[in-house]
Amino acid sequence: MKKILVYSFVAAASLMSLQMNAQEKVKFSKEQLKVMDDDLFDEMFVGITAKKTSTVVLKDGTKVKGSASGVNRKKGQIYSIDIKDGSGKKKEYKAEDIAEMYLPISGMAKASKVSNYFGNSKNWGRKSLNSSTNPNEVYVRNVKASLKNKKDEKEFLMQLINPEFSSKIEVYADPNAKETASVSFGGSPTLGGGVTKSYYIRKNEEVLWLKKSDFSENYNFLFGDNDEFMKQFPYNSVKWEHLSYLIAQYTKMSEA
């Protein structure tokens, strides 16, 4: 029975691949490609400061404010946080009890982003320096996920990086994500590369660890329920680098 299910999945994936490859290719103008290349996702920040107030919203609606004296992680994702109140009393809050959090970013983390921005020329055309380094806090939500699609699902607290267009598809940062390769000559900024290769995606309550290498086989899962979108942006006409733009457009078209 297990073999039959595996063969069925492979056959379905192969059929979907043939259907996508058969789609008529769309040629975008240079102006359109320039817009599509913009990275609309928020920057991922891991460094949190205990010098400013963090806000934790529990599932029962209770708001807890205080200093984040400890952030406990598994493979980069938060599974609990220690909050110290004004009296200095510390309490641990676990992911399964938390709905969302607002955590202040450390100055060191911001400085690192500035360095990374100027260190890679690819950033200059895809990202805004102000939007990359200006936020004072990160927005974190409770997500039930299987880390890297390998183990049983557990609740974690992940940074939402598309808060302005997340009504249909939510995108969460992968702290262990690798980046595409870049080239450097001497002490000059690196050229190309620097594109994040994986994220956690939630759509219709299903959470998927999405890798660049798996983009084609999951394209239909992401956008296949909107025929007009699929006509305008068939898989054979886009790149992984366009992901944030594609999700923003899909959201806009689906809401309309």
Secondary structure as GFF3:
##gff-version 3
##sequence-region A 1 256
A	DSSP	alpha_helix	2	21	.	.	.	ID=ss1
A	DSSP	alpha_helix	30	37	.	.	.	ID=ss2
A	DSSP	beta_strand	53	58	.	.	.	ID=ss3
A	DSSP	beta_strand	63	74	.	.	.	ID=ss4
A	DSSP	beta_strand	77	84	.	.	.	ID=ss5
A	DSSP	beta_strand	90	94	.	.	.	ID=ss6
A	DSSP	three_ten_helix	95	97	.	.	.	ID=ss7
A	DSSP	beta_strand	98	104	.	.	.	ID=ss8
A	DSSP	alpha_helix	107	119	.	.	.	ID=ss9
A	DSSP	alpha_helix	121	126	.	.	.	ID=ss10
A	DSSP	alpha_helix	129	133	.	.	.	ID=ss11
A	DSSP	beta_strand	137	145	.	.	.	ID=ss12
A	DSSP	three_ten_helix	147	149	.	.	.	ID=ss13
A	DSSP	beta_strand	154	159	.	.	.	ID=ss14
A	DSSP	three_ten_helix	163	165	.	.	.	ID=ss15
A	DSSP	beta_strand	170	172	.	.	.	ID=ss16
A	DSSP	beta_strand	198	203	.	.	.	ID=ss17
A	DSSP	beta_strand	206	211	.	.	.	ID=ss18
A	DSSP	three_ten_helix	212	214	.	.	.	ID=ss19
A	DSSP	alpha_helix	215	223	.	.	.	ID=ss20
A	DSSP	alpha_helix	227	232	.	.	.	ID=ss21
A	DSSP	three_ten_helix	235	237	.	.	.	ID=ss22
A	DSSP	three_ten_helix	240	242	.	.	.	ID=ss23
A	DSSP	alpha_helix	243	255	.	.	.	ID=ss24
###
